[in-house]
Amino acid sequence: MPSSRDRQARIATYVVYGVQGLSFASLLIQVANLQSKHGLDEGSLTLLLLIVPVFAGAGSVAAGAFAARWGSRLLLRVAQPAVAAAVVLAGLAPNVPLLVPVLLLFGVAVGAVDAGMNMQGVAVERRYGIQVLNGFHCVWSVLSMLGALWASAAADLPLPVVMGAPMVFALAGSLYAGRHLCGPAEEKVETPAETVAGRFPWRPIIPLCLAMGFLYVGDAAVSNFNTVFMKDVLAAGPRVIPLAYVAYQATTLAVRLAGDLAVRRYGPAAIVRIGGVIATIGFLGVVLAPNQPLGIVAFGLTGVGLSVVAPQSFSAAGRLDPAGTGVAIARVNLFNYVGFIVGAALVGGIADAVDMRVAFAAPLVLAAAIIALAPGFEPKRTPATT
């Protein structure tokens, strides 16, 4: 039976996930506006976007080492306010030379928060003894969707206001949650010698890492280029452009609302396999979309399919790291950014060389590859020796 302290930590973790979703959407939904503001072509935009996942990967790796020593609570209390500050500064940046260091800060901080919040999510899941991680990612989706809806409703306001206003709530939520998250002692359950001090085997988590990478190639395609696709390919206006991302996050939310129950009943491998099939169909729909409504529906289908992969990757990584060191989670999270880097470069490069429709064929192929990786999500424990 969960204690009142467990419930307190769970609520705080919900808040952390929500703040991260709001912050992430508040920046990425403005990619097309930032492109216009700074006069960037597709190639320059792609290079600029690569800053975020490259430095987020560094932030995730550093987060693993930091959390193994001091816990993820302190990590989040420092890094999450930095994410909010970076979003505000991105809206204010008057030129590209000033935007670059802001994106660097955003990347490092968002990587640290992504790793830290999933460490907290897995810690709460361990303490409850049942699948709860989908629920946290569900809250991420809710706030991300609200961030996109705000961008649509406030499209006529100055960009610094549109990007900065949600960060007031993000900062307040971060300060509240930081006091109530699981502390270092609460994150650790067992301490087998082979997982102490970061000595964790790569082999059991390779399928999780690959699936995470392929997922985020698709997520990078949607997050970075949905606004460009809607504007340039489907000729959408300012109020319609954000709706593709809203659809993506809305379907992600819908699936995650029932995700934990579905995983408990059918198992993680089956859910991930089905998700890979649906994501593949969604990206095919994006490639073939003849108009704005069908384009929005197709982006929504990609959300249905991709939404199940990340929670199950982190949950499986947590099962493979019973010591609660955070090392497995940080490693799997690293492939979040590997996927984002590959996705931004691949989709942006193909769009620059051919066109944006053809570019979305790349995540289509990799979404299909997730289907073959699904058996790696079955519950297993770390072997006795490394």
Salt bridges, closest charged atoms under 4 A:
ASP6 OD1 - ARG127 NE 2.62
ASP156 OD2 - ARG239 NH2 2.85
GLU186 OE2 - ARG5 NE 2.91
GLU190 OE1 - ARG381 NH2 3.43
